[in-house]
């Protein structure tokens, strides 16, 4: 295996992609709307991918709810944006957490039915006034303790359904004043403030198995490199201050926040301490460039990858119809449940 996760171009593998996957052996696949032509075609694509790499490799998706939901009607339900859980939490804390956990459990059921076993969720980003809307209502709130509590409930719900979570965007994208898909965000906030706000939301979640970096420059810590390619931030903030010990993947290496060729970006992220490169575009020439720049998955990175996969558990029995009815009732939020009153 090589230390990268790849996207592919469409709803079925091309001959060129199939040969690439056999030879390059990426650790995992990430799927997007362009890959989804319905439940059965998506199951076939996932089966083709795993057949090409010769193992039950991880398959990832961004299925948050709200604006970031790759699976949707008519085949799959809509889910609320993260802010909806935060609003409910503010009214009835226990209800907000129960809704977040159940919503994630329902998402996990949708994913597991397709063979998808990793969701790039939860977020622990803490927005501030004036920050870019790329996070916006995806965030659970603006107070670190609340954000961490809801994110933890979502991770629990996914785990209960046999789906691994990816904590993002470490050490925080909420303060960024630019969308890192388009350009490099610069954050000039002093470290002491970052430690008690942005970074604080991630600390209670440091035990999650997988994490994703932020393409954000924190100039008080590293004035040049974004977190993804900064050894100072990976070692001193993500691993040390936050205490994250799971497998650390880059955010999409093809985003415009980063400079240099894809090979240079990938090599820089690995050199900074990322265990895994995430490449999303699905362009075959770019896939080859990323694969050539990353190492075989070995050493601590391989240990973290194996440890992450070992945390995946068999889903407990779950009545999906009853779960959806209860989720709808919780999200209405017009009543305090008995346990809250008590």
C-alpha positions as CSV (number, residue, x, y, z in Angstrom):
1,X,0.0,0.0,0.0
2,X,1.0,3.6,-0.6
3,X,0.2,6.4,1.7
4,X,-2.6,8.1,-0.2
5,X,-6.3,8.1,-0.7
6,X,-7.6,8.8,-4.2
7,X,-10.7,9.9,-6.0
8,X,-11.7,8.5,-9.4
9,X,-13.4,10.2,-12.3
10,X,-16.8,8.7,-12.6
11,X,-19.4,6.1,-11.6
12,X,-17.3,3.2,-12.9
13,X,-13.6,2.6,-13.2
14,X,-11.9,3.1,-16.5
15,X,-9.3,0.6,-17.7
16,X,-6.6,3.1,-17.0
17,X,-7.9,3.7,-13.4
18,X,-8.1,-0.1,-12.8
19,X,-4.5,-0.6,-13.9
20,X,-3.4,2.4,-11.8
21,X,-5.1,1.1,-8.7
22,X,-3.6,-2.4,-9.1
23,X,-0.1,-0.9,-9.5
24,X,-0.2,2.1,-7.1
25,X,-2.2,0.4,-4.3
26,X,-3.7,3.5,-2.6
27,X,-4.8,3.0,1.0
28,X,-8.3,4.1,0.3
29,X,-10.9,5.6,-2.1
30,X,-13.0,8.8,-1.6
31,X,-16.3,9.1,-3.5
32,X,-18.0,12.3,-4.6
33,X,-21.3,13.2,-6.4
34,X,-19.7,12.5,-9.7
35,X,-19.2,8.9,-8.7
36,X,-22.8,8.3,-7.6
37,X,-25.4,7.1,-10.1
38,X,-27.6,5.3,-7.6
39,X,-27.1,2.7,-4.9
40,X,-26.3,-0.3,-7.1
41,X,-23.9,1.5,-9.4
42,X,-22.1,2.9,-6.3
43,X,-21.9,-0.6,-4.7
44,X,-20.4,-1.8,-8.0
45,X,-17.8,1.0,-8.1
46,X,-16.8,0.2,-4.5
47,X,-16.5,-3.5,-5.4
48,X,-14.5,-2.7,-8.5
49,X,-12.1,-0.5,-6.4
50,X,-11.6,-3.2,-3.7
51,X,-11.1,-5.8,-6.4
52,X,-8.5,-3.7,-8.1
53,X,-6.4,-3.1,-4.9
54,X,-7.0,-6.7,-3.8
55,X,-8.2,-6.0,-0.2
56,X,-11.1,-4.6,1.8
57,X,-9.7,-1.1,1.5
58,X,-11.4,1.9,3.3
59,X,-13.9,3.9,1.3
60,X,-14.5,7.5,2.4
61,X,-17.2,10.1,1.8
62,X,-18.0,13.6,2.9
63,X,-21.5,13.0,4.3
64,X,-22.1,15.8,6.9
65,X,-25.6,17.0,6.1
66,X,-26.6,20.5,5.0
67,X,-24.4,21.9,2.2
68,X,-21.9,19.0,2.3
69,X,-23.9,15.8,1.5
70,X,-22.7,13.6,-1.4
71,X,-25.7,11.2,-1.0
72,X,-29.1,12.7,-1.2
73,X,-32.6,12.4,-2.6
74,X,-34.2,10.5,-4.2
75,X,-32.2,7.5,-2.9
76,X,-31.1,8.9,0.5
77,X,-32.5,11.3,3.0
78,X,-31.4,14.9,3.6
79,X,-29.7,15.6,6.9
80,X,-29.5,18.9,8.7
81,X,-26.4,21.1,8.8
82,X,-24.3,20.9,11.9
83,X,-25.7,24.2,13.2
84,X,-29.1,22.6,13.6
85,X,-27.7,20.4,16.3
86,X,-26.1,23.4,18.0
87,X,-29.3,25.3,18.0
88,X,-31.1,22.4,19.6
89,X,-28.3,21.9,22.1
90,X,-28.7,25.5,23.2
91,X,-32.4,24.8,24.1
92,X,-32.0,21.3,25.6
93,X,-28.4,20.1,25.9
94,X,-29.3,16.4,26.2
95,X,-31.7,16.6,23.2
96,X,-29.1,18.3,21.0
97,X,-26.5,15.5,21.8
98,X,-29.1,12.8,21.3
99,X,-30.1,14.2,17.9
100,X,-26.5,14.5,16.8
101,X,-25.7,11.0,17.8
102,X,-28.9,9.6,16.2
103,X,-28.4,11.6,13.0
104,X,-24.9,10.2,12.7
105,X,-26.2,6.7,13.4
106,X,-28.7,7.0,10.6
107,X,-26.0,8.3,8.2
108,X,-23.8,5.3,9.2
109,X,-26.7,3.0,8.2
110,X,-26.9,4.7,4.8
111,X,-23.2,4.3,4.3
112,X,-22.7,0.8,5.6
113,X,-25.4,-0.4,3.2
114,X,-23.3,0.8,0.3
115,X,-20.0,-0.5,1.6
116,X,-18.7,2.9,2.7
117,X,-16.9,2.6,6.0
118,X,-15.3,6.1,6.7
119,X,-17.1,9.4,6.9
120,X,-15.2,12.7,6.9
121,X,-17.1,13.9,10.0
122,X,-17.2,15.4,12.6
123,X,-15.9,19.0,12.4
124,X,-14.5,20.7,15.4
125,X,-14.0,24.1,13.7
126,X,-15.0,27.1,15.8
127,X,-16.1,30.1,13.6
128,X,-15.7,33.7,14.7
129,X,-17.3,36.9,13.4
130,X,-15.9,37.8,10.0
131,X,-14.7,34.4,9.1
132,X,-15.3,32.9,5.7
133,X,-18.6,31.2,5.1
134,X,-17.0,27.9,3.9
135,X,-17.5,26.6,7.5
136,X,-20.6,28.6,8.4
137,X,-23.5,26.5,9.3
138,X,-21.4,23.3,9.1
139,X,-20.1,24.2,12.5
140,X,-21.9,23.1,15.7
141,X,-21.4,26.4,17.5
142,X,-18.9,29.1,18.5
143,X,-18.0,27.8,22.0
144,X,-15.2,25.1,22.1
145,X,-16.9,22.9,24.8
146,X,-20.2,22.8,22.9
147,X,-18.5,22.1,19.6
148,X,-16.5,19.2,21.2
149,X,-19.5,17.7,22.9
150,X,-21.6,17.6,19.7
151,X,-18.7,16.4,17.6
152,X,-18.1,13.6,20.1
153,X,-21.8,12.6,19.9
154,X,-21.6,12.4,16.1
155,X,-18.4,10.3,16.3
156,X,-20.2,7.9,18.7
157,X,-23.2,7.6,16.3
158,X,-21.0,6.8,13.4
159,X,-19.0,4.3,15.4
160,X,-22.2,2.6,16.6
161,X,-23.1,2.0,12.9
162,X,-19.7,0.6,12.0
163,X,-18.4,3.7,10.3
164,X,-15.1,5.4,11.2
165,X,-15.0,9.1,11.7
166,X,-12.4,11.6,10.4
167,X,-11.9,14.6,12.7
168,X,-11.5,17.8,10.7
169,X,-10.0,20.3,10.1
170,X,-7.2,20.1,12.6
171,X,-6.1,22.4,14.2
172,X,-9.0,24.6,13.1
173,X,-10.6,26.2,10.0
174,X,-13.2,28.2,11.8
175,X,-11.2,31.5,12.1
176,X,-10.1,31.5,8.4
177,X,-11.1,34.5,6.3
178,X,-10.8,32.6,3.0
179,X,-12.0,29.4,1.5
180,X,-9.0,27.1,1.3
181,X,-10.6,25.5,-1.8
182,X,-9.9,28.8,-3.6
183,X,-6.9,30.4,-1.8
184,X,-4.7,30.1,1.2
185,X,-6.2,31.5,4.4
186,X,-4.0,33.4,6.8
187,X,-4.8,33.6,10.6
188,X,-2.8,36.1,12.6
189,X,-4.5,35.4,16.0
190,X,-2.0,35.0,18.9
191,X,-1.2,31.5,20.1
192,X,-2.6,31.9,23.6
193,X,-6.1,32.7,22.1
194,X,-5.8,29.9,19.6
195,X,-5.0,27.4,22.4
196,X,-8.2,28.4,24.4
197,X,-10.5,28.5,21.4
198,X,-9.7,26.8,18.1
199,X,-7.4,24.2,19.5
200,X,-9.4,23.6,22.6
201,X,-12.3,22.2,20.6
202,X,-10.1,19.4,19.3
203,X,-8.5,18.3,22.5
204,X,-11.5,16.2,23.9
205,X,-11.6,14.5,20.5
206,X,-7.9,13.6,20.3
207,X,-8.7,9.9,20.7
208,X,-10.6,9.6,17.4
209,X,-8.9,7.2,14.9
210,X,-8.5,9.5,11.9
211,X,-8.0,13.2,11.4
212,X,-7.7,15.7,8.6
213,X,-5.5,18.8,8.5
214,X,-6.5,22.4,7.7
215,X,-4.9,24.2,4.8
216,X,-4.5,27.3,7.0
217,X,-1.5,29.4,7.9
218,X,-1.3,30.3,11.7
219,X,1.3,33.1,11.4
220,X,1.9,33.3,15.2
221,X,3.2,29.7,15.0
222,X,4.5,29.2,11.5
223,X,4.4,32.4,9.4
224,X,4.9,30.6,6.1
225,X,3.5,27.1,5.8
226,X,-0.1,26.0,6.3
227,X,-0.8,23.4,8.9
228,X,-0.8,20.6,6.3
229,X,2.8,21.2,5.3
230,X,4.1,22.7,8.6
231,X,6.2,20.3,10.8
232,X,6.0,23.0,13.6
233,X,2.2,22.7,13.6
234,X,1.9,19.0,13.0
235,X,4.4,18.2,15.8
236,X,3.9,21.1,18.2
237,X,0.1,21.7,17.9
238,X,-1.7,18.7,16.4
239,X,0.4,16.0,18.1
240,X,1.6,17.8,21.2
241,X,-0.8,20.6,22.3
242,X,-4.0,18.9,21.0
243,X,-2.6,15.4,21.6
244,X,-4.0,13.7,18.5
245,X,-2.5,10.3,18.1
246,X,-4.6,8.9,15.2
247,X,-3.8,8.6,11.5
248,X,-3.4,12.2,10.1
249,X,-4.4,12.8,6.5
250,X,-4.1,16.0,4.6
251,X,-7.1,17.8,3.4
252,X,-7.5,17.5,-0.4
253,X,-3.9,18.1,-1.7
254,X,-5.3,19.6,-5.0
255,X,-7.0,22.6,-3.3
256,X,-5.9,26.0,-4.4
257,X,-4.7,27.0,-0.9
258,X,-1.5,25.0,-1.6
259,X,1.3,26.0,-4.0
260,X,3.7,23.9,-6.1
261,X,3.0,20.8,-8.1
262,X,0.9,18.0,-6.7
263,X,4.1,16.0,-6.3
264,X,5.7,18.8,-4.3
265,X,2.6,19.4,-2.2
266,X,2.3,15.7,-1.4
267,X,6.0,15.3,-0.5
268,X,5.9,18.4,1.7
269,X,2.8,17.2,3.6
270,X,4.5,13.8,4.3
271,X,7.7,15.5,5.3
272,X,5.7,17.7,7.7
273,X,4.3,14.7,9.5
274,X,1.1,13.8,7.7
275,X,0.6,10.0,7.5
276,X,-1.6,10.0,4.5
277,X,-2.3,12.3,1.4
278,X,-5.9,12.8,0.4
279,X,-6.3,13.5,-3.4
280,X,-9.8,14.1,-4.6
281,X,-9.9,15.3,-8.2
282,X,-9.9,11.9,-10.0
283,X,-7.6,13.1,-12.9
284,X,-5.5,10.1,-13.9
285,X,-2.3,12.0,-14.6
286,X,-2.6,13.8,-11.3
287,X,-3.2,10.4,-9.5
288,X,0.0,9.2,-11.0
289,X,1.9,12.3,-9.8
290,X,0.6,11.9,-6.2
291,X,1.3,8.2,-6.1
292,X,4.9,8.8,-7.3
293,X,5.5,11.4,-4.6
294,X,4.3,9.4,-1.5
295,X,6.0,6.6,0.2
296,X,4.8,3.1,0.9
297,X,2.7,3.0,4.0
298,X,5.2,1.9,6.7
299,X,6.4,2.6,10.2
300,X,4.3,4.8,12.5
301,X,2.0,5.7,9.7
302,X,1.2,2.1,9.0
303,X,0.8,1.4,12.7
304,X,-1.7,4.3,13.0
305,X,-3.6,3.2,9.9
306,X,-3.9,-0.4,11.3
307,X,-4.9,0.9,14.7
308,X,-7.6,3.1,13.1
309,X,-9.1,0.2,11.1
310,X,-9.0,-2.0,14.2
311,X,-11.4,0.4,16.0
312,X,-14.2,-0.3,13.5
313,X,-16.9,-2.4,15.1
314,X,-19.8,-4.4,14.0
315,X,-23.0,-2.4,14.0
316,X,-25.4,-3.2,16.8
317,X,-29.0,-4.1,15.8
318,X,-30.8,-0.9,14.8
319,X,-34.4,-0.3,13.7
320,X,-33.9,2.3,10.9
321,X,-37.6,3.2,10.5
322,X,-37.9,3.8,14.3
323,X,-34.7,5.7,14.3
324,X,-35.8,8.1,11.5
325,X,-39.1,8.7,13.3
326,X,-37.3,9.5,16.6
327,X,-34.8,11.7,14.8
328,X,-37.6,13.7,13.2
329,X,-39.2,14.1,16.6
330,X,-35.9,15.2,18.2
331,X,-35.2,17.8,15.5
332,X,-38.5,19.5,16.0
333,X,-37.1,20.6,19.4
334,X,-40.4,21.9,20.7
335,X,-40.5,19.9,23.8
336,X,-38.1,18.9,26.6
337,X,-37.9,15.1,26.8
338,X,-38.5,13.5,30.1
339,X,-34.9,12.9,30.9
340,X,-34.2,16.6,30.5
341,X,-37.1,17.6,32.7
342,X,-36.0,15.1,35.4
